[in-house]
């Protein structure tokens, strides 16, 4: 009885994989800023994207929590750093973005 149906067990959807999440973030940024080339990623586009995430980035139309926004910015920063290292672009515009403060979790004792 314990092994019944183990062959039919469903795997997690691919969207839970970390690389797929990064690709989704970059695709959202591309759609938001109408980005065709890496040079199109400017500080103003990044600021607008962060503002979008802050105010209505989620499915329900409300803003994302700070931790999610920090994750999005982190993916973008790492990608643009890779592009600078590969000499595709001259500088990482995401490094100009301010750090978003996260609330420290409350510990109940």
HUDA-V48734 format. One record per residue. N is the residue number from 1. RES is the residue in three letters. OMEGA is omega in whole degrees, 0 to 359 (NA if undefined). Layout:
n = <N	N>
res = <RES	RES>
omega = <OMEGA	OMEGA>
//
This chain:
n = <1	2	3	4	5	6	7	8	9	10	11	12	13	14	15	16	17	18	19	20	21	22	23	24	25	26	27	28	29	30	31	32	33	34	35	36	37	38	39	40	41	42	43	44	45	46	47	48	49	50	51	52	53	54	55	56	57	58	59	60	61	62	63	64	65	66	67	68	69	70	71	72	73	74	75	76	77	78	79	80	81	82	83	84	85	86	87	88	89	90	91	92	93	94	95	96	97	98	99	100	101	102	103	104	105	106	107	108	109>
res = <UNK	UNK	UNK	UNK	UNK	UNK	UNK	UNK	UNK	UNK	UNK	UNK	UNK	UNK	UNK	UNK	UNK	UNK	UNK	UNK	UNK	UNK	UNK	UNK	UNK	UNK	UNK	UNK	UNK	UNK	UNK	UNK	UNK	UNK	UNK	UNK	UNK	UNK	UNK	UNK	UNK	UNK	UNK	UNK	UNK	UNK	UNK	UNK	UNK	UNK	UNK	UNK	UNK	UNK	UNK	UNK	UNK	UNK	UNK	UNK	UNK	UNK	UNK	UNK	UNK	UNK	UNK	UNK	UNK	UNK	UNK	UNK	UNK	UNK	UNK	UNK	UNK	UNK	UNK	UNK	UNK	UNK	UNK	UNK	UNK	UNK	UNK	UNK	UNK	UNK	UNK	UNK	UNK	UNK	UNK	UNK	UNK	UNK	UNK	UNK	UNK	UNK	UNK	UNK	UNK	UNK	UNK	UNK	UNK>
omega = <183	182	180	177	182	178	182	182	182	175	175	177	183	183	178	180	184	180	180	177	179	179	178	178	181	178	177	179	179	180	181	186	185	186	176	183	179	179	179	179	181	178	181	178	180	177	178	179	179	178	177	180	182	186	181	183	183	181	184	177	177	179	177	175	185	182	178	179	177	177	178	180	179	177	182	178	181	179	181	174	175	180	176	180	179	179	173	177	184	181	182	181	181	178	179	182	177	175	179	181	177	176	176	182	178	179	178	181	NA>
//
